Amino acid sequence: MKRDLAALTATRFDVLIVGAGAFGAAAAWDAALRGLKVAVIDQHDFGAGASAECFKMVHGGIRYLQHADVRRLRSSCAERSALLRIAPHLVNPLPIAIPTYGHGRQGKAFLTAGMWAYDLLTLDKNAGIQDPLRRIAATRRLSRNRTLELFPELEQRSLTGAAVFEDGQMYHTARLVLAFVQSAVSRGAVAANHTQALRFLWEGRRVCGVRARDSVGNEEFDIRAGLVLNAAGPWAEYLLEDPDHFGAHRRGHFSRDACFIVNRKPRSAYALAVPGWTKDSDAVVSRSARHLFAVPWRDCTLIGVWHRLFTERPDTARVEETELAAWIAEMNASYPALNLKREDVLYANCGLVPFGDSRSSNGDLSFGKETRYFDHRTQGIDGLVTVIGIRYTTARGDSGKALDLLLQQMPQAPGRPATDRTPLVGGEIRDFAELQAAARRAVHENIRSSTVNAWLRNYGTHYRALADLARLPEEACCLAQTDTAMAEVTHAVQEEMAVHLEDVVLRRTNLGSGSHPGQSAIAAAARRMQQLLSWSDGRRLAEIAATNQALEHHHAGERLTA
Ligand SMILES: Cc1cc2nc3c(=O)[nH]c(=O)nc-3n(C[C@H](O)[C@H](O)[C@H](O)COP(=O)(O)OP(=O)(O)OC[C@H]3O[C@@H](n4cnc5c(N)ncnc54)[C@H](O)[C@@H]3O)c2cc1C
């Protein structure tokens, strides 16, 4: 993938997509598969918005049982299956245990009935998934003894066991976005990161492109297209703040969602769901507290998710120290055995997602339910659709719907392609265990198993590109104490359009995607990028400073000196 701004200005595209989070990237892949001339731009980096901040769950829809919403349950399940089929390297099944207590709504009978209903409604959940490691198991019950074996410190009084269901889990949220972008580019799309849409271009009442700004070269130019999809997520409505064309646009309500990662090695493959303190006022079956999750992810544990009404710009969203302290207290109250302390927290994630409506703030929230679509023809404006997604899980399907809506304005528009079955770049894997075995044989033995495993998860079948690079000893070595090989830095710059050190550290490699990798690793990556991109020493130091700032942002303001 090369950053080719000349191609952006020289072509009149069929579709221009503004924003390359999960929704924009999936839309680009979909539109490219339809055979359209596609451009996709992001003001920052691919997946750098809410998508990178995500809790990494690919929801299978079980939570919609309590809303008695079978349509959403089935569609969420279909999206989970699709991601397991098309990106089996980046998504895997995740078993989640809900402890059962007594005979009420937390009781065995109540939850088992729900699980049976879910199994019945999702009989086709593994259609087209051959790999046994990627198939979603039926829901099941764990005995009291087995539950205590897995979670020895659970409250034992009236514990009867646990109900288990499976969701999907993403290994690297930003790389899944990147896989969609790479796939689109492999079918002819033109993609550019660090390119911001400043405003729409107009032909009368028709949107015909955007005025864009390249933040690397600090230049402005026009990108022209027959149709524009505004997929800028929580930023999307700021592009509509143009009273001459859109009238007085009122922004919808957004929640600042947040979660954090703690330095606790998972003791099993099971996630644990425990009741938190906020309630779901829209639930029709059970209005008990929403669950908090402690989830194994890589070598750590993910904890979340918290929601708060947020009215400021998305760029200003962050986690405050006081909030973190309150969440640690809530999680410790829900599952005292964790005994979390501030110093256990490695990383905090947050971003904006739409709220349904803001009936009230504390404890009685109305959560966003559906992706929002704005067909601007209702305002007399042609050529533009805006889509604002609620869940990463549904990005593939919902962005396809947004494109269908937009393409209504194209004569003889191509129909929807099989994005639910066509593997993304790197995802052509029939059996992950076989791929692992083959990789271990093919990759030089001086590369650690943990590094090879990370390559397989992040690059899928394209791990071979890393293995080829790593034939050179200087590319095979890992950065300081991490499992990330120098080859990954080189590959990110040469093949994955990484422009800044922050792109490499936070979004292309595992280095800073879940904790701070340490200053030596950052310095080593920066030196390699300096060689590859002919940076001055001043530029290298500025890149290190910017990367540290981005990492501090994820550490709730604490200074990181690792
Ligand atoms: C803490 C947290 C946990 C979550 N957990 C889950 C979960 O477990 N499972 C799940 O399914 N969902 C989860 N979500 C929701 C999910 O992350 C989002 O719904 C989804 O990522 C939204 O994708 P998007 O592409 O619409 O937005 P974004 O990812 O925000 O992408 C929008 C992109 O547009 C770009 N952009 C903005 N303005 C411009 C412009 N003018 N020009 C060019 N580019 C622009 C931005 O840089 C950004 O990259 C979570 C969200 C948060 C915050």
The ligand as a MOL file (V3000), in Angstrom:
LIG
                    3D

  0  0  0     0  0            999 V3000
M  V30 BEGIN CTAB
M  V30 COUNTS 53 58 0 0 0
M  V30 BEGIN ATOM
M  V30 1 C -14.3310 1.9360 24.7900 0
M  V30 2 C -15.1360 1.3660 23.6660 0
M  V30 3 C -15.4330 0.0170 23.6550 0
M  V30 4 C -16.1710 -0.5250 22.5930 0
M  V30 5 N -16.3630 -1.8710 22.5820 0
M  V30 6 C -16.9630 -2.4480 21.5140 0
M  V30 7 C -17.0060 -3.8470 21.4290 0
M  V30 8 O -16.5020 -4.5810 22.2810 0
M  V30 9 N -17.5940 -4.3840 20.3370 0
M  V30 10 C -18.1300 -3.6190 19.3500 0
M  V30 11 O -18.6800 -4.1800 18.4010 0
M  V30 12 N -18.0840 -2.2660 19.3930 0
M  V30 13 C -17.5010 -1.6680 20.4500 0
M  V30 14 N -17.3840 -0.3020 20.5080 0
M  V30 15 C -17.9740 0.5250 19.4520 0
M  V30 16 C -17.1020 0.5630 18.2080 0
M  V30 17 O -15.7620 0.7460 18.5530 0
M  V30 18 C -17.5510 1.6800 17.2750 0
M  V30 19 O -18.9340 1.6140 17.0610 0
M  V30 20 C -16.8980 1.5680 15.9030 0
M  V30 21 O -15.5120 1.3860 16.0320 0
M  V30 22 C -17.1920 2.8230 15.1040 0
M  V30 23 O -16.4830 2.7660 13.8980 0
M  V30 24 P -16.4980 4.0080 12.9130 0
M  V30 25 O -15.7440 3.6100 11.7250 0
M  V30 26 O -17.8980 4.4690 12.7190 0
M  V30 27 O -15.8230 5.1760 13.7460 0
M  V30 28 P -14.2770 5.4700 14.0300 0
M  V30 29 O -13.5310 4.2470 14.3180 0
M  V30 30 O -14.2190 6.5710 15.0240 0
M  V30 31 O -13.7530 5.9720 12.6270 0
M  V30 32 C -14.0160 7.2480 12.1150 0
M  V30 33 C -12.7750 7.6560 11.3800 0
M  V30 34 O -13.0530 8.8550 10.6670 0
M  V30 35 C -11.8910 9.6440 10.6670 0
M  V30 36 N -12.3000 11.0250 10.3820 0
M  V30 37 C -13.0260 11.8380 11.1670 0
M  V30 38 N -13.2380 13.0250 10.5700 0
M  V30 39 C -12.6140 12.9600 9.3680 0
M  V30 40 C -12.4460 13.8740 8.2940 0
M  V30 41 N -12.9700 15.1030 8.3410 0
M  V30 42 N -11.7290 13.4940 7.2100 0
M  V30 43 C -11.1850 12.2470 7.1470 0
M  V30 44 N -11.3190 11.3420 8.1520 0
M  V30 45 C -12.0260 11.6870 9.2430 0
M  V30 46 C -11.3090 9.4430 12.0510 0
M  V30 47 O -9.9220 9.7290 12.1010 0
M  V30 48 C -11.6070 7.9760 12.3000 0
M  V30 49 O -10.5170 7.1210 11.9720 0
M  V30 50 C -16.6430 0.2830 21.5470 0
M  V30 51 C -16.3370 1.6540 21.5500 0
M  V30 52 C -15.5740 2.1810 22.5840 0
M  V30 53 C -15.2290 3.6350 22.5380 0
M  V30 END ATOM
M  V30 BEGIN BOND
M  V30 1 1 1 2
M  V30 2 1 2 3
M  V30 3 2 2 52
M  V30 4 2 3 4
M  V30 5 1 4 5
M  V30 6 1 4 50
M  V30 7 2 5 6
M  V30 8 1 6 7
M  V30 9 1 6 13
M  V30 10 2 7 8
M  V30 11 1 7 9
M  V30 12 1 9 10
M  V30 13 2 10 11
M  V30 14 1 10 12
M  V30 15 2 12 13
M  V30 16 1 13 14
M  V30 17 1 14 15
M  V30 18 1 14 50
M  V30 19 1 15 16
M  V30 20 1 16 17
M  V30 21 1 16 18
M  V30 22 1 18 19
M  V30 23 1 18 20
M  V30 24 1 20 21
M  V30 25 1 20 22
M  V30 26 1 22 23
M  V30 27 1 23 24
M  V30 28 2 24 25
M  V30 29 1 24 26
M  V30 30 1 24 27
M  V30 31 1 27 28
M  V30 32 2 28 29
M  V30 33 1 28 30
M  V30 34 1 28 31
M  V30 35 1 31 32
M  V30 36 1 32 33
M  V30 37 1 33 34
M  V30 38 1 33 48
M  V30 39 1 34 35
M  V30 40 1 35 36
M  V30 41 1 35 46
M  V30 42 1 36 37
M  V30 43 1 36 45
M  V30 44 2 37 38
M  V30 45 1 38 39
M  V30 46 1 39 40
M  V30 47 2 39 45
M  V30 48 1 40 41
M  V30 49 2 40 42
M  V30 50 1 42 43
M  V30 51 2 43 44
M  V30 52 1 44 45
M  V30 53 1 46 47
M  V30 54 1 46 48
M  V30 55 1 48 49
M  V30 56 2 50 51
M  V30 57 1 51 52
M  V30 58 1 52 53
M  V30 END BOND
M  V30 END CTAB
M  END
